[in-house]
């Protein structure tokens, strides 16, 4: 079916003009139509508004799912023609408001043709609209229409930033075409850092068409003569010198690459490139190093200036930066051998880098260039800290008879240590939650929880005190005035725990509770918010009674645990008061009470995990959790089973992220603290499916916070959670996982055998990366004296996986093993030695394996 047959309007005179992008033809055709004809045509114009993207992005015949590149000029005229027709055919459209509705490039033509009268409405009111946010969209159109001179205000300068680039053609070029005087003002945006969501980098992140980028617009305007290349280069370097955060400054580094300045163009800015070598932003230094290398080769940089710039670079923690600096210093030595020892003194600072290969390169350079007294003094200072594999070479270079021993104390042999279970009882006196006794302490605690709802233990103390003290005497109500104002800004959808505590406070003060917001959803598996609602409703029911008794379900110890002895005392007190707590309240209390003997519950269902990889151009690896028998959603089961359904149903259904709030995660963990295996299944699934940080899920740290607690047992799913977290990309989350690993070893909770098996099984899948494990395990090894042996044992288990087909990214693990083995004299298990002997390795992996087997 042709387009005309699909939409008869396409074959009308107006439709043909629109499809051709003939804006003058649109105005001519509409002018010749009666009012009734215009109104009738409006339906077809509205259909074109919906279909216009389909018309410009037609799918390929061979691949209907892929859209071909389109003609941006034609798309621009088509969209403008649609907007013009829609405005002119709309019966109640005010002619004087044309500049707000038609294409900005057509304002001048419309004015010249129709000479519309000015609106009687105040212009500022038109610019801002009803809520004020229209200003940035209307102000440029008003200037193009000549309705006011270009403002010299900060508000106007902020409006220069066109946020959404996802249009049919480049929005910047459209506005400059309509108003050429705008171009010089756009350069002011180079000096504006702006918030994180209003920067060049942020808006281009969500625009996947380079033709629509700001960078493309600036290059195009330069080609059209609005800017000179020197102007753009000057502004770019000036912004890079500001050292804005990497996400924002990275755009200017990429723009510099897109500008591609020649050596002659860069020569005038040589001092600024040298200064950028001192930047703290990695892409900026990389850009500066490339430029300095080209400028030095062309004779535009003096030797002394180069040495000064490289002094900062060789001390960098970024491997590529240090190696580039050594290469550049090598060129200086080739040009002027007399400066070799001076350059060596600078290069010796590269020995501070943690990478053994970087240290090896630095030692090689020092050996070739020679060392004077100053250089030897610098290198001697780094000798105790270089990697064990490089100490002999550096010691020989410095003339020492034997390598200097490392300062690390001896540690136990690694092989089969398997620490015992949990040593600290959940009911230890150091973990008891002390009841709040006075109004002032209660107010302070509530204020803290309002701002920090993820502290579930503090929430428990405040909730228990509010229920116990209700009703609070009227003479104390004034002290809660500030809290009541703060409570009004808490929303159930945003901070459910804070909102729930606010309702408890309102109830204790005799106010009206907003119970409708806390209505559990019906149908499907429950969520953490449902459990918060059920718990809060049961607490409100008791608070209204004013019994002066603590609720049955209030935790007595951190982590949500209830002492069985205290629970019996509470039950007896309720019997004497003649009050039966709500069913939910009794159920929550039983879930939290520590089982007899202090032992943790064992999860009945069988949990397993696997990794799958997607097909197609982009390969994604996914972590799956299996449950046997399968989870069945049934509203008739008890709260304990519902909680397990909550943790496992979403996981098995394939929804990799089930929680959006850290407070909800912590609250869910506190409901059944003696059986956290389902909770950690949810944690492993959430963390394992976001290792590359596709989405900023900061709330997932709450899963690791639970593992940090000394009373949390490291169950099989907890091992998996820790194993995937150690392979994460986000530095803060990975650092927290390292803390968990170290703390669990110190507490005696970690089974090294089980942890090694989990890491080995995960290493056999494509889900994790060797470079990340190398960094996280190296950090763990440095955290405590005993951790070197533990990390070595874990590495031995990992590298023995699939000796017939070893992974290509094995080198970081083998290099860390070699460092630990040489530093601490650790013995390799026979199984690992046999596996390494059987492997066919190349490059760094081969060299490290040879060192391990020597």
Rosetta blueprint (number, residue, H / E / L):
1 X L
2 X L
3 X H
4 X H
5 X H
6 X H
7 X L
8 X H
9 X H
10 X H
11 X H
12 X L
13 X H
14 X H
15 X H
16 X H
17 X H
18 X H
19 X H
20 X H
21 X L
22 X L
23 X H
24 X H
25 X H
26 X H
27 X H
28 X H
29 X H
30 X H
31 X H
32 X L
33 X L
34 X L
35 X H
36 X H
37 X H
38 X H
39 X H
40 X H
41 X H
42 X H
43 X H
44 X H
45 X H
46 X H
47 X H
48 X H
49 X H
50 X H
51 X H
52 X H
53 X H
54 X H
55 X H
56 X H
57 X L
58 X L
59 X E
60 X L
61 X L
62 X L
63 X L
64 X L
65 X L
66 X L
67 X E
68 X L
69 X L
70 X L
71 X L
72 X H
73 X H
74 X H
75 X H
76 X H
77 X H
78 X H
79 X H
80 X H
81 X H
82 X H
83 X H
84 X H
85 X H
86 X H
87 X H
88 X H
89 X H
90 X L
91 X L
92 X L
93 X L
94 X L
95 X H
96 X H
97 X H
98 X H
99 X H
100 X H
101 X L
102 X L
103 X L
104 X H
105 X H
106 X H
107 X H
108 X H
109 X H
110 X H
111 X H
112 X H
113 X H
114 X H
115 X L
116 X L
117 X L
118 X L
119 X L
120 X L
121 X L
122 X L
123 X H
124 X H
125 X H
126 X H
127 X H
128 X H
129 X L
130 X L
131 X L
132 X L
133 X L
134 X L
135 X H
136 X H
137 X H
138 X H
139 X H
140 X H
141 X H
142 X H
143 X H
144 X H
145 X L
146 X L
147 X L
148 X L
149 X L
150 X L
151 X L
152 X L
153 X L
154 X H
155 X H
156 X H
157 X H
158 X H
159 X H
160 X L
161 X L
162 X L
163 X L
164 X L
165 X L
166 X L
167 X L
168 X L
169 X L
170 X L
171 X H
172 X H
173 X H
174 X H
175 X H
176 X H
177 X H
178 X H
179 X L
180 X H
181 X H
182 X H
183 X H
184 X H
185 X H
186 X H
187 X H
188 X H
189 X H
190 X H
191 X H
192 X L
193 X L
194 X L
195 X L
196 X L
197 X L
198 X L
199 X L
200 X H
201 X H
202 X H
203 X H
204 X H
205 X H
206 X L
207 X L
208 X L
209 X L
210 X H
211 X H
212 X H
213 X L
214 X H
215 X H
216 X H
217 X H
218 X H
219 X H
220 X H
221 X H
222 X H
223 X H
224 X L
225 X L
226 X L
227 X L
228 X L
229 X H
230 X H
231 X H
232 X H
233 X H
234 X H
235 X H
236 X H
237 X H
238 X H
239 X H
240 X H
241 X L
242 X L
243 X L
244 X L
245 X L
246 X H
247 X H
248 X H
249 X H
250 X H
251 X H
252 X H
253 X H
254 X H
255 X H
256 X H
257 X H
258 X H
259 X H
260 X L
261 X L
262 X L
263 X H
264 X H
265 X H
266 X H
267 X H
268 X L
269 X L
270 X H
271 X H
272 X H
273 X H
274 X H
275 X H
276 X H
277 X L
278 X L
279 X L
280 X L
281 X L
282 X H
283 X H
284 X H
285 X H
286 X H
287 X H
288 X H
289 X H
290 X H
291 X H
292 X H
293 X H
294 X H
295 X H
296 X H
297 X H
298 X L
299 X L
300 X L
301 X L
302 X L
303 X H
304 X H
305 X H
306 X H
307 X H
308 X H
309 X H
310 X H
311 X H
312 X H
313 X H
314 X L
315 X L
316 X L
317 X L
318 X L
319 X H
320 X H
321 X H
322 X H
323 X H
324 X H
325 X H
326 X H
327 X H
328 X H
329 X H
330 X H
331 X H
332 X H
333 X H
334 X H
335 X H
336 X L
337 X H
338 X H
339 X H
340 X H
341 X H
342 X H
343 X H
344 X H
345 X H
346 X H
347 X H
348 X H
349 X H
350 X H
351 X H
352 X H
353 X L
354 X L
355 X L
356 X H
357 X H
358 X H
359 X H
360 X H
361 X H
362 X H
363 X H
364 X H
365 X H
366 X H
367 X H
368 X H
369 X H
370 X L
371 X L
372 X L
373 X H
374 X H
375 X H
376 X H
377 X H
378 X H
379 X H
380 X H
381 X H
382 X H
383 X H
384 X H
385 X H
386 X L
387 X L
388 X H
389 X H
390 X H
391 X H
392 X H
393 X H
394 X H
395 X H
396 X H
397 X H
398 X H
399 X L
400 X L
401 X L
402 X L
403 X L
404 X L
405 X L
406 X L
407 X L
408 X L
409 X L
410 X L
411 X L
412 X L
413 X L
414 X L
415 X L
416 X L
417 X L
418 X L
419 X L
420 X L
421 X L
422 X L
423 X L
424 X L
425 X L
426 X L
427 X L
428 X L
429 X H
430 X H
431 X H
432 X E
433 X L
434 X L
435 X L
436 X L
437 X L
438 X L
439 X H
440 X H
441 X H
442 X H
443 X H
444 X H
445 X H
446 X H
447 X H
448 X H
449 X H
450 X H
451 X H
452 X L
453 X L
454 X L
455 X L
456 X H
457 X H
458 X H
459 X H
460 X H
461 X H
462 X H
463 X H
464 X H
465 X H
466 X H
467 X H
468 X H
469 X H
470 X L
471 X L
472 X L
473 X L
474 X H
475 X H
476 X H
477 X H
478 X H
479 X H
480 X H
481 X H
482 X H
483 X H
484 X H
485 X H
486 X H
487 X H
488 X L
489 X L
490 X L
491 X L
492 X L
493 X L
494 X L
495 X L
496 X H
497 X H
498 X H
499 X H
500 X H
501 X H
502 X H
503 X H
504 X H
505 X H
506 X H
507 X H
508 X H
509 X L
510 X L
511 X L
512 X L
513 X L
514 X L
515 X L
516 X H
517 X H
518 X H
519 X L
520 X L
521 X L
522 X L
523 X L
524 X L
525 X L
526 X L
527 X L
528 X H
529 X H
530 X H
531 X H
532 X H
533 X H
534 X H
535 X H
536 X H
537 X H
538 X H
539 X H
540 X H
541 X H
542 X H
543 X H
544 X L
545 X L
546 X L
547 X L
548 X L
549 X L
550 X L
551 X L
552 X L
553 X L
554 X L
555 X L
556 X L
557 X E
558 X H
559 X H
560 X H
561 X L
562 X E
563 X L
564 X H
565 X H
566 X H
567 X H
568 X H
569 X H
570 X H
571 X H
572 X H
573 X H
574 X H
575 X H
576 X H
577 X H
578 X L
579 X L
580 X L
581 X L
582 X L
583 X H
584 X H
585 X H
586 X H
587 X H
588 X H
589 X H
590 X H
591 X H
592 X H
593 X E
594 X L
595 X L
596 X H
597 X H
598 X H
599 X L
600 X L
601 X L
602 X L
603 X L
604 X L
605 X L
606 X E
607 X E
608 X E
609 X E
610 X E
611 X E
612 X E
613 X E
614 X L
615 X L
616 X L
617 X L
618 X L
619 X L
620 X L
621 X E
622 X E
623 X E
624 X E
625 X E
626 X E
627 X E
628 X E
629 X L
630 X L
631 X L
632 X L
633 X L
634 X L
635 X L
636 X L
637 X L
638 X L
639 X H
640 X H
641 X H
642 X H
643 X H
644 X H
645 X H
646 X H
647 X H
648 X H
649 X H
650 X H
651 X H
652 X H
653 X L
654 X L
655 X L
656 X L
657 X L
658 X L
659 X L
660 X L
661 X L
662 X H
663 X H
664 X H
665 X H
666 X H
667 X H
668 X H
669 X H
670 X H
671 X H
672 X L
673 X L
674 X L
675 X L
676 X L
677 X H
678 X H
679 X H
680 X H
681 X H
682 X H
683 X H
684 X H
685 X H
686 X H
687 X H
688 X H
689 X L
690 X L
691 X L
692 X L
693 X L
694 X L
695 X L
696 X L
697 X L
698 X H
699 X H
700 X H
701 X H
702 X H
703 X H
704 X H
705 X H
706 X H
707 X H
708 X H
709 X L
710 X L
711 X L
712 X L
713 X L
714 X L
715 X L
716 X H
717 X H
718 X H
719 X H
720 X H
721 X H
722 X H
723 X H
724 X H
725 X H
726 X L
727 X L
728 X L
729 X L
730 X L
731 X H
732 X H
733 X H
734 X H
735 X H
736 X H
737 X H
738 X H
739 X H
740 X H
741 X H
742 X H
743 X H
744 X H
745 X H
746 X H
747 X L
748 X L
749 X L
750 X L
751 X L
752 X H
753 X H
754 X H
755 X H
756 X H
757 X H
758 X H
759 X H
760 X H
761 X H
762 X H
763 X H
764 X L
765 X L
766 X L
767 X L
768 X L
769 X L
770 X H
771 X H
772 X H
773 X H
774 X H
775 X H
776 X H
777 X H
778 X H
779 X H
780 X H
781 X H
782 X L
783 X L
784 X L
785 X L
786 X L
787 X H
788 X H
789 X H
790 X H
791 X H
792 X H
793 X H
794 X H
795 X H
796 X H
797 X H
798 X H
799 X H
800 X L
801 X L
802 X L
803 X H
804 X H
805 X H
806 X L
807 X L
808 X L
809 X L
810 X L
811 X H
812 X H
813 X H
814 X H
815 X H
816 X H
817 X H
818 X H
819 X H
820 X H
821 X H
822 X H
823 X H
824 X H
825 X L
826 X L
827 X L
828 X L
829 X L
830 X H
831 X H
832 X H
833 X H
834 X H
835 X H
836 X H
837 X H
838 X H
839 X L
840 X L
841 X L
842 X L
843 X H
844 X H
845 X H
846 X H
847 X H
848 X H
849 X H
850 X H
851 X H
852 X H
853 X H
854 X L
